[in-house]
Amino acid sequence: MAGGPDTPELAAAVSNAGGLGSLGCAYMTEAQIEAAAVKLRTLTSQPFALNLFVRADAPSDPSAAARVSPILGEFRRELGLPAEPPPGPPTPQFEDQLEAVLRARPAVFSFTFGAPTREQIKALHARSIAVIGTATTVEEAVVLASLDVDAVCAQGSEAGGHRGTFLGSFEEALIGTITLVPQIAARVKVPVIAAGGIMDGRAIRAMLGLGASAVQLGTAFMTCPEAGTSEAHRAALATAWRTVVTRAFSGRPARGVRNRFCEAFAAVEAAPFPQQQRLTRDIRAAAAAQGRADIMQLWAGQGAPLGRAMPAATLVELLVREAGLGS
């Protein structure tokens, strides 16, 4: 949820209600991460998590830019944008962002897209920061457990947003949550957190019954008033019967609502991540400003139509009650 629906207000509301609110910081600078942590602490006295991408960015490819330019040019003309994208800010570096996390000292640090070094995890532990890594396969979970993470988040194929796969192809790692969770729980000794397609108490009970120690919900909170989800995005979630894993917006596989922009790249290979993300930045911003759901980046999990619009605290209380977890 980094860079859009997630807000300090949403994370704080979840923490205040007894959950663990998490803020995606993948696109933030060091100063922005520290400022976000300060704001969170003004909104909650409870534990919260900060999340980053462990980036292994591919170099920019001029031939890829030339390949996608005609498609992006058509969308720019349609949105009234200049023919060429403006230069954007430099891409944040994981090592620098992690230093900001270490200074901010959240209760929990979670990551996706890869794995930090053992030394980096030790540095987090030295500051009493619990560490959660994202796995989309058993093999990835085993690697993370060997690095002494405190828990593994099992990201099923139903999950919205970017896929966390870092070993092998993402196609081979599109494993449903109901299958992935018990396999990982059987192979690692650390707690397993289930993520992907979990929208209500029924799913929470199922995941706990399959060996998960906790659950992680993202799409379920995107319709809360504290979320930064745009009105067009909220409307799209309500009828998101079909989602698709696409590289169209960022160059990295991510699940979202199928729309015209995704379809434009169905037969054309996107530029690598994060080059495609830079090339589409102005298009994504303009589409969002104009409420163009046919062009917007609309990340969503497969359970999106089951979302319920209510304050985050009310949703947490309802989920606990539905799952039979109340005292």
C-alpha positions in Angstrom: 0.0 0.0 0.0 3.1 2.3 -0.1 2.6 5.6 -1.8 -1.2 5.8 -1.8 -3.8 4.2 0.4 -1.6 3.9 3.4 -1.4 6.9 5.7 -0.1 7.5 9.2 -3.7 8.1 10.3 -4.7 4.6 9.0 -1.7 2.8 10.6 -2.3 4.7 13.9 -6.0 3.9 14.0 -5.3 0.2 13.5 -2.7 0.2 16.3 -5.0 2.1 18.6 -7.7 -0.5 18.0 -5.3 -3.3 19.1 -3.9 -4.4 15.7 -0.4 -3.7 14.4 -0.7 -0.7 12.0 1.9 -0.7 9.3 3.1 2.2 7.1 4.7 1.5 3.7 7.8 3.7 3.3 9.2 2.2 0.1 9.1 5.5 -1.8 10.1 7.8 1.0 13.5 9.5 1.6 15.3 9.1 4.9 13.9 12.4 6.2 10.4 11.4 5.2 10.6 8.1 7.0 11.8 9.7 10.2 9.1 12.4 9.9 6.4 9.7 9.3 7.5 7.9 12.4 7.3 11.1 14.4 3.8 11.7 13.2 2.8 8.2 14.0 4.0 8.7 17.6 1.8 11.7 17.9 -1.2 9.7 16.8 -0.6 6.5 18.8 1.3 5.3 21.8 1.0 1.7 20.6 3.5 -0.4 18.5 3.5 0.1 14.8 5.5 -1.2 11.8 7.4 0.4 9.0 7.8 -1.5 5.7 10.4 -1.2 2.9 11.3 -2.8 -0.4 14.7 -4.6 -0.4 15.5 -3.2 -3.8 17.6 -4.9 -6.5 16.9 -2.5 -9.3 17.6 -3.4 -12.9 19.5 -0.8 -14.9 17.6 1.4 -17.3 17.3 -0.1 -20.8 17.2 2.4 -23.7 15.6 -0.3 -25.9 12.9 -0.9 -23.4 12.1 2.8 -23.2 11.8 2.9 -27.0 9.6 -0.2 -26.9 7.0 1.3 -24.5 7.2 4.9 -25.7 4.5 4.7 -28.4 2.0 3.2 -25.9 2.8 5.7 -23.1 2.8 8.6 -25.6 -0.8 7.8 -26.6 -1.9 7.9 -22.9 0.1 11.2 -22.4 -1.8 12.8 -25.3 -5.1 11.5 -24.0 -4.4 13.0 -20.5 -3.1 16.3 -21.9 0.5 15.7 -20.9 3.8 16.6 -22.6 5.2 14.0 -24.9 8.1 13.2 -22.7 8.0 12.4 -18.9 9.5 15.1 -16.7 12.6 14.1 -14.7 11.6 12.6 -11.3 13.4 12.5 -7.9 16.2 10.1 -7.4 15.2 6.6 -6.4 15.6 6.0 -2.7 18.3 3.5 -1.7 17.4 0.7 0.6 20.5 1.0 2.7 19.8 4.7 3.3 16.2 4.1 4.1 17.1 1.3 6.5 19.4 3.7 8.4 16.3 6.0 8.9 14.3 3.0 10.2 17.1 2.2 12.6 17.0 5.8 13.9 13.1 5.8 14.0 13.0 2.5 16.0 9.6 1.2 15.2 8.4 -1.8 17.1 8.4 -3.8 13.9 10.2 -3.6 10.6 8.9 -5.6 7.6 10.3 -6.0 4.1 9.5 -7.4 0.7 11.2 -7.9 -2.7 14.2 -9.6 -1.2 16.1 -10.1 2.0 18.4 -7.8 4.0 21.9 -9.0 5.0 22.3 -10.9 8.3 24.3 -7.9 9.6 21.3 -5.6 8.8 18.9 -7.9 10.6 21.3 -8.0 13.6 21.4 -4.2 13.6 17.6 -4.1 13.8 17.5 -6.6 16.6 20.1 -4.6 18.5 17.6 -1.8 18.6 14.8 -4.2 19.8 13.1 -4.0 16.4 11.2 -7.2 15.4 11.8 -8.2 11.8 9.2 -9.7 9.4 10.1 -10.9 5.9 7.8 -11.6 3.0 7.9 -15.0 1.2 5.8 -16.2 -1.7 7.2 -19.7 -1.7 8.5 -22.2 0.8 12.0 -21.8 -0.5 11.9 -18.0 0.2 10.6 -18.6 3.7 13.4 -21.0 4.5 15.9 -18.4 3.3 14.3 -15.7 5.5 14.2 -18.0 8.5 17.9 -18.8 8.1 18.6 -15.1 8.5 16.9 -15.0 11.9 13.8 -13.0 11.0 11.2 -13.0 13.8 8.3 -14.0 11.5 7.6 -14.8 7.9 4.7 -13.2 6.0 3.3 -15.8 3.6 2.0 -13.7 0.6 -0.5 -15.7 -1.3 -1.3 -15.1 -4.9 -4.6 -13.4 -4.0 -2.8 -10.5 -2.4 -3.0 -7.0 -4.0 -0.1 -4.9 -5.0 3.4 -5.9 -5.8 4.5 -9.5 -5.6 7.3 -10.1 -3.1 8.9 -12.9 -5.1 12.7 -12.9 -5.0 13.7 -16.5 -5.9 12.7 -17.8 -9.3 9.9 -16.5 -11.5 6.8 -14.9 -10.1 4.6 -17.2 -12.2 5.9 -20.2 -10.3 5.3 -18.3 -7.0 1.6 -17.6 -7.6 0.5 -20.0 -4.8 -2.8 -19.5 -3.1 -2.7 -18.4 0.6 -4.7 -21.5 1.7 -2.0 -23.7 0.2 1.1 -21.6 1.0 0.5 -21.0 4.7 0.5 -24.6 5.9 3.4 -25.5 3.7 5.5 -22.7 5.1 4.3 -23.3 8.7 5.5 -26.9 8.3 9.0 -25.9 7.2 10.0 -23.0 9.4 10.1 -22.6 13.2 9.2 -18.9 13.3 5.6 -17.6 13.3 3.9 -17.4 10.0 1.6 -14.4 9.1 -1.0 -15.1 6.4 -1.6 -12.5 3.7 -3.7 -12.5 0.6 -7.5 -12.5 0.1 -8.3 -12.1 3.8 -11.2 -9.8 4.2 -13.3 -11.0 7.1 -13.4 -13.2 10.2 -14.1 -16.4 8.3 -10.8 -16.1 6.4 -9.0 -15.2 9.6 -10.3 -18.3 11.3 -9.3 -20.4 8.3 -5.8 -19.1 8.3 -5.2 -19.6 12.0 -6.6 -23.1 11.5 -4.0 -23.7 8.8 -1.1 -22.9 11.0 -0.8 -19.1 10.8 0.0 -17.3 14.0 -1.4 -14.0 12.7 -2.9 -12.4 9.6 -2.1 -9.4 7.5 -4.9 -7.4 5.7 -4.3 -4.6 3.2 -7.2 -4.4 0.7 -9.7 -4.7 3.5 -8.6 -1.4 4.9 -8.5 0.5 1.6 -12.1 1.7 2.0 -11.6 3.0 5.5 -12.0 6.8 5.8 -8.4 7.1 7.2 -7.0 5.5 4.0 -5.6 7.7 1.2 -7.5 5.7 -1.4 -9.0 8.0 -4.1 -12.7 8.0 -4.8 -12.2 6.5 -8.2 -10.1 3.7 -6.7 -12.7 3.1 -4.0 -15.4 2.8 -6.6 -13.3 0.3 -8.6 -12.7 -1.9 -5.6 -16.4 -2.4 -5.1 -16.8 -4.2 -8.4 -13.3 -5.6 -8.8 -14.5 -9.1 -9.8 -11.5 -9.5 -12.0 -8.0 -8.5 -11.0 -4.8 -9.2 -12.9 -1.1 -9.4 -12.2 0.6 -6.9 -14.4 3.9 -5.2 -15.0 2.3 -2.3 -16.8 2.6 0.4 -14.1 6.0 -0.3 -12.5 7.7 -3.0 -14.4 7.3 -5.4 -11.5 4.5 -7.9 -11.2 1.6 -6.5 -9.1 -2.1 -7.4 -8.7 -4.7 -4.7 -9.4 -8.0 -4.1 -11.1 -7.9 -4.9 -14.8 -8.3 -1.8 -16.9 -7.3 -0.3 -20.3 -3.8 0.6 -19.2 -3.1 -3.0 -18.1 -4.5 -4.3 -21.4 -2.3 -2.0 -23.4 0.7 -4.0 -22.1 -0.8 -7.5 -22.4 1.2 -8.1 -25.6 4.0 -5.6 -25.0 6.8 -6.2 -22.5 7.1 -3.4 -20.0 10.4 -1.8 -19.2 12.1 -3.3 -16.1 11.4 -2.1 -12.5 11.9 0.8 -11.6 12.4 2.2 -15.1 8.7 1.5 -16.1 7.7 3.1 -12.8 9.6 6.3 -13.7 8.3 6.3 -17.2 4.7 6.1 -16.0 4.9 8.5 -13.0 3.3 11.4 -14.8 0.6 9.3 -16.4 -0.3 7.7 -13.1 -0.5 11.1 -11.3 -2.6 12.7 -14.1 -4.9 9.7 -14.3 -5.5 9.8 -10.5 -6.0 13.6 -10.6 -8.6 13.2 -13.4 -10.3 10.2 -11.8 -9.6 8.1 -14.9 -10.1 4.6 -13.5 -9.4 3.2 -17.0 -5.8 4.4 -16.8 -5.1 4.6 -13.1 -3.0 2.3 -11.0 -5.6 0.4 -9.0 -3.9 -2.1 -6.8 -6.3 -4.6 -5.2 -6.4 -8.1 -3.8 -8.8 -10.7 -5.2 -11.2 -10.2 -2.2 -11.7 -6.5 -3.0 -15.5 -6.6 -3.5 -15.9 -8.0 0.0 -14.5 -4.7 1.4 -16.6 -2.8 4.0 -16.4 1.0 4.3 -16.1 1.9 8.0 -13.6 3.5 10.3 -10.4 1.4 10.8 -11.1 0.9 14.5 -14.6 -0.4 13.8 -13.3 -2.7 11.2 -10.6 -4.2 13.5 -13.3 -4.7 16.2 -15.6 -6.4 13.7 -12.8 -8.7 12.4 -11.9 -9.8 15.9 -15.6 -10.5 16.7 -16.2 -12.3 13.5 -13.1 -14.5 14.0 -14.1 -15.3 17.6 -10.9 -13.8 19.0 -12.6 -11.5 21.6 -12.0 -12.0 25.3 
